[in-house]
């Protein structure tokens, strides 16, 4: 049975729960709810597993904090013997407009500290990633406050639809492959 490791990036703790930086956790929570599964604390993260169309999906929310996400990813990748092309990392992206989805087979960290750490721990950047646009509506020097800030009222209106779309993207990634999934999901938020 083909296995996939889906890694949602975020920071642990209630104070980070609804922040832009935690979109990876939020999308995995949505998928877990859809599949009626629960996360349990395990080594270096919270983990939940489900089967869908002959595939096994292992959902991981690292407990190492954003900047050390690679440690958790690498541990679970090796423990579960998952090929690098069957990993999907979900992160926020300041370079994309709010709600824009960009699925890619590989790429740079683009200034994202969680992705930087994963690139370092893997020794390359050849793994699929799902980037969720949070836009860059902040003044100079306020980037950290912005990504660690909560969604605006306007953004929150669209979150249920976006989380649902993100959860379905993950299932499609595992069943239809990355190219088909990119063609279907990549693009701006449809209002």
N, C-alpha and C positions, 0 to 999 in steps of 0.2 A: 504494500500500500504506500502510495506516495505521501510524503510528509512535508508540511510547510511550517516555517517558523515566522509568525507575524509579530513584529516588535513595535509597540506603540511607545513613542518617546514622551516623557513627561517627568515631573517631579512629584515625589511622594509627600503626603501631608495635606490636610484639609485646606490650608491657606493657598494652595496651588490648584485645587480641584477645578475651578472654573476659569483658569487663565488660558490665554492664547497658546502658551508654551505647552499646555497639556492636551492638545488636540489628539495626539496619539493615544493617550489613555482613554479619552472620551469616545473615540471611534471603536476601540476594543470593548469598552463597556456596552456600547450600543449593540455590537455583534454578539456579545455574551448574552445580553438580554433577549435578542432575537432567537438565539439557539437554546435559550433556557438553561444556561450553564453558569456556574459560579467560579470566581477566581479564588485560589487558595494561596497562602503564603508559602513560598518555597525558597530554595537557595537563590539569592540575588534578584528575586522578583516575585511578583504575583503571576500565577500561571493558571490557564484554563484550556481545556482541550475538547474538540468536537470533531465528529466525522461528517463529511458531506460528499455525496457522489463519488464514493470510493477513495476519498482523500482524508488525511488527518491534518487538522489545523491546530497548531499549538500557539496560543496567544500569550504573549509575554509583556508585562509592564515592569521594566527594570526598577529595582529598589535602590539603585546605586546613585541616584540623582542624574540629571541630564548629562553633565560633563563627563561621566564615567559609564555611559550606556554600553560601550563596547565590551566591557568586562562581562556583563550579564549576557549580552547577545552571544559572545564567543563561548561562554560556558554552556549555554543551552544548545547551541549549534553542534558542539562536540558531543555533549551528553546524548542528544537525540539523533546524532549522525545525519544531519540535514545538509544537503548540498547548498553551496552559497547562492546559486540561482533560485533556490526555493525559499529564500529569506525575503521578507518584505518589511522595510522599515518605514514607519509613518512619522512624519515630523511637520512642524509648522514652517512656513516660508514667508519671510518678509518681502521677497522680491515678486510675489504673486498677489494679485488683487484678492480681496476677501472672497472666500468660497471657491476660488479657482483650484482645480485639481490637476496635478501634473504627475503622472506615473512614468517612471523612467527605468530602464534596465541597469543603468549605472550613472555615475556622475560625481562631481566634486561636492565638497561639504557646503559650499556656498556661504561660508561664514557661520554655519550652525555648529555649535560646540558638541552637541550629541553626535552628529554625523562625523565630525573631525575625530572624535574618540573611536568611533566604530572603524573608520578608515585606518587609524593607527593600529588598532587591535587585530584587524584582519590583514593588514599589510597591503591593502588595495582598496579600490572604490567600486569594484565590479559586483555590486549587489543591487537588486531592485529596491527602489524607494518610491513612496507615495507622499508627495509634498502637498500640503494643504495651505493655500494662500490665506495669510492673515493681514496682508497689505502693510504699508509702512507709514501709517498716519501718526507719526510722532515727530517732535522737533529734535534738532541736533542734540546728541548726547543723552537722549531719553529712550534709547532702544530697549535697554534692560527693563525699565519701568513698563514699557509698552507690552513686551512679550509676557511679562509677569503680571500684567494687568488683566482684569476680567473683560469679557466680551461686552460690547455696548448693547443697549436695549435693541437697537436696530439689527445688529448682528445676531442677537439671541432669537429674533423672529425666524431666522432662516436655519438655525441650528438643527432642529429635528429633521428637516429635509436633508441637510448636508450629512448628518451623522448616519442616517439611513442609507444614503447614497454611498458613503464611505464603507459601511459594513458590507454592502452588496458588492462593491468593487473587490474587496478582499476575497470573497467566495469565488468571484469570477476569475480573479488572478490565478487561483488554484485549479480551476476547472477548464477555463477557456484559453489560458496562457496569457503572457504579458502583452503580446502584440494586439490581440483581439480586445483585451481589456483597455489598453491605451486608446485604441480607436474609438471605443464606446464612451469612455469616461473623461479623457483629457479635455480640458476647456474651462471656460468661465462659468460662474454661477448663473443658472437659468432661473430668473425670477418669475 
